[in-house]
């Protein structure tokens, strides 16, 4: 079996909002990489043994007092280094170049022009000597260091690409990692594969083989339990662990009554019937609805739902007295963001319930087979293992389920109405081909009534709001421009087929200022 970690790229983070995108681009080149803070210890870098290093962008100026920097010996390790934006400016200043505030800052699209010998980094990047790129900087390199040469420029920045081929040092002022730079993935692929010499061993098949071997080695003959939600991460983790250790895995599926239409049966059919996984289904609808009765505050609802999940899962776990491991669907962004929360060096931080260990009283060890993977990689190995396409590529669903898609108090009547409306909406999106173009779509139940007319009679019934957004990172999102004809058909079906609804609205709010979910 190949060692999929033998070729590694190290990404040092200076606080850019795009740093995770760099890592994803490297992974798309089928090469393993890790993201670490800019001040990673030099000995730790040597122990990591990277084939190449990428320095990210960042919000600071390199000439500011206390600006983030790397140990000087990093550039003497003899491995290729690519500096992006701040990373390029840092490299330039380190070797004696001059970085100054730009006379005209560049944010957004710019036209990059080839200058002199484009060298290996820009191989195939330019078309007729130019290429559109995405800029985000207020400083630029005014004077390049001795031994470097300019290989790309824009109208406002004379040095947008520099290189010292002899020392394998490269820098770009623009952001190749973002989608707004059309051939950016080619540039990163060129750096990783051609300049660093990586062969591309990080593939779905190899990841699965490696994960299975590590699970077997870690678990041995022990029993494992996993909380199965029906979401992508827990589903892929369950399939992967089951392939590794078979009946040593027991999944606990808590059906809380806040799931989508038929979702409980779908989960059982997929895992228990088709894949042969042991799944204990706990019918807890009444317990959850009782706990939520009379509660309207969104945060209070989340805490109640989360607390009940923990209680029920612990009750079921205690019945499995021989279980030693608790498996979780922790993925790499969870690890990155939680680490950032501890160090204070990352922006846009959130803490994650499934990172950082377990309460002492649970007496279980953690098994996290997806811990190194991004969401798109999780989906890729899910498909490779034969999980249903709709399960692997389904839109995100919040942990509290319909509990936070019903505004205000949660009642069974509201859950049943919302389930039907949401199922119609999603079915229409699949039928019309919109589903895969949308990042997240769902229906929201509004506990307000409005007057309507059906036939010759007056109605006074509830309202459903439809939400659909496009986003790359879920930190910002724009509403999806649904064609009017499709909206009309969806609205008509919901009003005609779902008893209790006489009005449908479409949410055209972007994030920010709105959030994607309503609660």
N, C-alpha and C positions, 0 to 999 in steps of 0.2 A: 504494500500500500504506500502511496506517495505521501510525503510529509508536506501537507498543504501550508504549513507555517515556515517552511525553509526559506521562502522568498518573502521579505517583509519590507514595507515602506513605512517610515515613521513620519507622522504629521505633527508638527509643533504648533499649538494654537495660541495666537496672540489676541484672541477675543473677537474675531470676525463672526458675523452672523452667518457666514457661508461655510464655515470650517467643516461641518458635517457633510456638506455637498462635495468637498474635496475628497473626503474618505469614500463617499459613495462612487465617485468617478474612478477612483483607484480600484475599488472592488469590481466595477464594471469592466475594467481591464483584466479581470480574473486574477488579481494579485491581492494578497492579504495585507492589511494595513491596520495601524492603531493610531489613535489620536491622544496626545498627551499635552500637558501644559508646557508653555514655552521655556520654563525654567527647569525642565527635567534634568536631573543630575547627569553629568557627562559619563560617569561610569555606568549608570543605568542605560544610557544610550548605547554605549559600547556592548553591554551585555545583551541588549535587544538585537544587535547585529543587523541593522537595516541595510538593504541593498541601495536605498536612496532616502533622502530626507526632503520634505516639503515644508516650507515656512509659510504660514497662512497670512492673510490680511489681518488688520486690526484697527481699532478706532483712534489710537494714539498717533502722535507725531514722533519720529525717531529722534528728533533733536530736543524734545522736552526733557526736563530733569526727571529722572526716575522712569524713563520710557522702558517698556519691556525689551529685554535683550537675551541673547543666548551666550553660553560660554564660548570664548574666542576659539578654543581648541576644536569646536564643532566643525569649523571649516577646514580643519587639518586631518579629518578622519579618513580622507581618501575615497569617500563615496559621493556620488552626484547630489547636488543640492539645487532645488528649485524654489525661488522666492516669489511669492505672489503678493503684489501690492505692498503692504507694509513689509513683507518678507524681502521683497526686492530692495526696498529702500534701506532696510537694516543691513543687508549684504553689501550694498553700495557704500554706505557710511563706514562699515567695518573695514573695508579695503581702501578707504581714503577718498571716496567720492563725496559729492556735496548734495544734500537734500534740502530743499527750500520750499516755502509755501508757494503754490502755483499761482501765477498771475490770473489764471482763469481755471477755477475748479471744474472737474469733469465728473458728472453723475449721470449715468444712463448710457445710451447708445453712442458709440464713436466709431469712426472708420480707421482701422489700423493699416498702416502702409509698410511694406517691406522696405528695409533700409540696409544696403550693403549685402553681405553674405548672410542669408537667413539661418545658416547652420542647421544642425540636426534637430533642434527643438521644433522648428517651424516647418519641417518636412511635410509637404502636402497641405499646409495650413492656408496659404494664400491662394486666391484665385485672381489671376491677372494682377498680381502684386498688391492686393488689398483684401481685407476681411472685416466684417462687422464684429465688434466686441462690446462688452459691458464694462463701463468704468464706474469707480466709486472712490474718488480720492481728492484731497485738497492739497496734497504735497506732490512734488515730483523730483526726480533726479536731474539736477541741473548740470552736474559734471560727473561723468562716470569714472570709476577707479582705473588706475593704470593696469594694463593687461586685459581689460574688458573691451568689448566693441558693441556698438549699437546695432541691433538687428531689426528693430521695428520702431515706428514712431506714429504719432497722431499730429493733427494740426496744432494742438495746444500743449503737447508733451513731447519734447524732442527725443526722450529715451523711454520707450514703452516696452522694449524688449532688449535685454543685454545678455552677453555670454562671455565666458572665459572657458573655451573648449578644453584647453590644456588641463585646467584644474576641475573641469566638469561642473562649473557653476553657472546657473542660468537664472534670469529674473524676468518677470513680466509685470507691468503696471496694471493690466486689466485682470478680470476675473474669468479664467477659463472654465471654472467649475459650475457656473450658472447657465441655465438654459438660454439666457439672452445672448450668450456668446455661441453662435451656431456650431462652430467646429472646435469648441473648447475641449470636448471629450477626446478628440483626436490628439490635441496637444498633450493632455495628461497621459493618454495611452502611449504616445511617443516617448515621453519622459520615462515612464515606468517600464515599458517593454524594450525600447531600443537603447535608450541612454543608460538605464539602470541594469538592463540585461535580464529582466524577469521573463519567465517563460509562460506564465499564466496557469498556475495549478489550482487556483481558487475557483472551482466550478461546482455547480449543484451536486453532481455525482460524487466528486471527491469530498465535498463537505459532509454529505450523508455518510459515506464510508468512514470518515474520520470520527464523526460524532458517535456512530454506533460502536466503534472500537473503544472510544473513551468512556461511554456509558457503561459498557460491559466491564471495563477495567475498574471503574469507580464503584459500581454497585455490587459486582460479584453476584452472590446468590441472595442478596437482600431483597425485601419487598419495598415497592415504591408506590406512593399515592400522589394523585394529581387532581387539582380542582379544574374540572373541564367546564368552560363557559360557552363553547360553541364559536368563540372568536378565533381569528386566524392564529394567533400566537400559541394559545393553549392547545388548539387542535393539531397544529404541526408538531408541537412538543410531544403530545400524546402519541401521534403516529410514529414519530422517530424513536421514542423510548420503547414503544411496543415492538417495533421491528428489532430493537436491540435485545430486549429481555422477555418479550412475550407475556406470559401470565403472571410474571412478577410485578406487573403494573396493574393497579386498580385506580380507575378514575371515579371521582365523585362529582356528579352533575346535579347542582341545586336548581331545580325548576321553581323560580320565585314568583311566577305569574306575571312577570314584567318583561317577558320575552316577546319577540315578533311572532306573527301568525305561524303556527305549526313548527316553531323552532325546536321545541323540546323533542318532538317526535323525529325531526330531521337529525338532530344530534345523535339520538339513540340509533336511528337507522344507519347513519354513516359509520359510527364507531362500533356499536355492539353487534349489529347485524352484518355489515359489509366488511369491516376490518377485524372483527373478532376480539375487540378490546373489552376487558371487563369494566363495565360502567354501572355504578350504583346511582340510580335516579331517585332524588329526594323531592317529593312533592311538597313544596313549602309555600304555595300561593296564599293560603289562608293566614299563615303565620306572618308573612310579609305585609299583606293588606291590613291585618289587625294592627301591626306595629306602625303603619303609616296613617292610620285613621286619624283624621282631624289635624294632620300636619301639612302646612302649606309652604314653609320656608325651604328653599332649595338645598341649602347646606344641611339643615336638619334632616331632610329626606335622605341625602347622601350618607350621612352618618348612621342613620337608622338602618339603611339597606346594607351598608358595609359591615356594621356591627352584627347584624343577623347572619350575613354570609359567614363571618368568622366563627360565630357561635355554632352554626349548623355544621360547618366543615369540621370544626373541632370535635363535635359530638360524633360525627361519622368516622373521623380519624381514630378516635379512641376505641371504636369497635374493631378496628384493624390493629390488634395489639402487636403484631409482628412487623409492622411497617417501620422502616428506619429512615427512609428518604422522603422528602417532600419535593416534588417536581414543580417548577414554575416556568412560565413562558417569558421570562425576562429577556429583553433584546438589547442590542448594543446602545441605542439612543437612551434607554433607561439608565444604563451604567454611566454613560458620558455625563448626562445631565445631573444625576445624583452625585457623581464625583465633583462636578462643578459647584454644586450646592455646598459641598463640604469645604472646598478650597477657596470659594469666592471669586474664582477667576473666569467663570463663564457667564455669558449673558442669557437672558430668557430662561431662567432656571425654574424647574419644578421638581418637587420631591416625588419619589415613587414608592408605593406601598410594598412592592416586591423586590426592592433592592436594599441590601444592608443587613441581612440576617433575620433571624426568627426570634420570637419571645422564648425565654429560657424554658418556660413550662411545657412547650410543645415537644421538646426532646427529639427533634428530627433534624437531619442534615439536609442541606439544600442541594438539589440537582437542577442545573440550569443549562440545558443543551443548546439553547439559542442565544446564549449570552454574547457571542461574538458577532451576531448577524444584524443587519439592517432589515427593516420590514420587507423591502422588495426581495431580499435574499431569502427571507423566511417563506415568502410566497413562492419563489422559484423552487425551493426544495419541497414545498408542499405539493406542487404540481408534479415534480419529479417522482414523488412517492405515490402519486395516483389519487390524491384527495380531489373531491369534486371542484371543478373550476369556480362554481358560484360560491363555494365555501372559502376557497383560498383568496378570491379577489373581491369578496364582499366589502362594502364600505364599513368604516369604523362604527362600532356600536358602544355607547357608554356603559361603564360598569354597572351603574344603577338602572340601566335599561330604560323602559318606558316611564320609570318613576320620575325622570327629569325631562321627559317629552310630553308629560301631562302637566300643564301649569297648575300650580296650587295643589290642593288635596288629591290624592290618588284613590280612585274607587274602581272596583271591578268593572262597572258599567263603562267607565271612561277607557279602561284598558282594552276592553273588547271592541269598542268603537274605533279606537286608534289602531289596533292591530289590523282590522279590516281595511281601513283607509290606507295605511302604510303599505299593505300587501298589494293593493290596487296600484298605488303610485309606483312602487318598485317594479311590478310586473310590466307596467306601461313603459317604464324607462328601458327595461330589457328589450321589449318588443320594438321600440322605436330606435334602438341603437345608441341611446344617450348614456346608459348606465356606465359604460367603461370610459366615457369622456368626462364624467363627473367624479370629483374626489370624494364627496359625501352627499347623500341625499336621504331625506326622511320626512315624515309627517309629524306635526305637532298638534296636540289636542288643546283647544282654548276653551276654558270652562265659562264661556259667555254665550248667551243665546241671542239670536237675531230673528227678525220676522222674515218669513218667506211665503211663497205660494207654490203649492203642488196640486196640480189639477185645478179644481175650483175652490180648494180649501186653503185656509191660512195655516202656516206652520210657525212654530217658535222653537228653534232647535239650535244645536251647537255648531261651532266653527272649527274647521281644520285649516291649518297653515302648512304650506309645502316649502321645504328648504332644499336648495341644491347649490353647492359651491365648488369652485375650482381653486386648487392650492397645490403648492409643491411641498411645503413644510408644515402646514396647519398653524403656523404662527400668524400668518396673514392669509386672507382668502377673499376672493371676489365672487359675487353671486353669478350663477350660471344663466346665460341668456337662452332660456328655454323658448323654442318656437311657439307662437300663439296657438297654432292648431293643436299642438301636443298638450299644451296647458288646458285648452278647451275640452279635449277628449278626457284627460285625467279628471278634471273637475266634474264633468258630466257623469262619469262612471262612479265617482265617490258619492255624489249627491243621490244618484239613482239606486246605488247598490248598498249603501251603508245607512241603516236606519238610525235616525238621530242627528244627521248632518244635513243642513240646507245651505251652507255657504262654504266656499273654499277660497283661500287667499294664497298669494305667492310672495315669499319674503325676498326683497331685493336689497337687503342690507349687506354691506361688506364688513370684513373683520380687519382692523378695527373700523368703526367704533363698536359695532356689535360683535358678539361671539358667534361661533358656528352653532353650537347648541343654544337653546333658548334659556336653559337653566344650568 
